[in-house]
Amino acid sequence: MIFGVILAGGIGSRMGNVEKPKQFLTIGDKPIIIHTIEKFYVNSRFEKIIVLCPNQWINHTKNLIRKDFKNTERIVVIEGGDTRNETIMNSIRYIEKEYGLDDDTIIVTHDSVRPFLTHRIIEDNINYAIEYGACDTVIPASDTIVESKSHEVISDIPDRSIMYQGQTPQSFKAKRLKELYESLTPEEKKILTDACKICVMKGEKVYLVEGEVFNIKITYPYDLRVAETLIKGE
């Protein structure tokens, strides 16, 4: 089985003084999270679309979904975790409880505030996860990457030709990801940045899916203005 996992656990602190998490802000005529769910909803390969958000926003999210989707049976809203990876583990626990986990269970995990992903990106993620077990959506780095270990002076300038910028979706065989995560020490869990690092730390290969420059993450107020422009372009 294949499951869409939409991560909506953030509170949007970098968006500035807003009254609600950024995934519930409106672009075009809909909340950002609804635009994102739509991209998964139209793909018939998903058994279920699992939306994970803070507990206090679960009812609000359910109300938005009921308003915008005719068939809400394919969408479930559950509580996220304290961290990104714990949120993903909550989705796997839900799948395990409701459907069981086997070696072929696939999760396609995606930021709720990346509403511009394409059908092609989703399909590539599904197919790569089935074939390879783990994949990450990326685009080549367009700017020179500067490393500074001291945060004051440059310590290294890596070769840009082998640098990529990570996006989402990130997709996995769910059972294997759970096994890897549970094998980490508390110290290892503290340095995780995303789910792909779980695999990398344990020596598992993560294959690259070609992303798109416009598959932006809406993080800052400026991103909202860019998103409005993209929506009008659509």
Order of alpha helices (4+ residues) and beta strands (2+ residues): beta-beta-beta-alpha-beta-alpha-beta-alpha-beta-alpha-beta-beta-alpha-alpha-alpha-beta-alpha
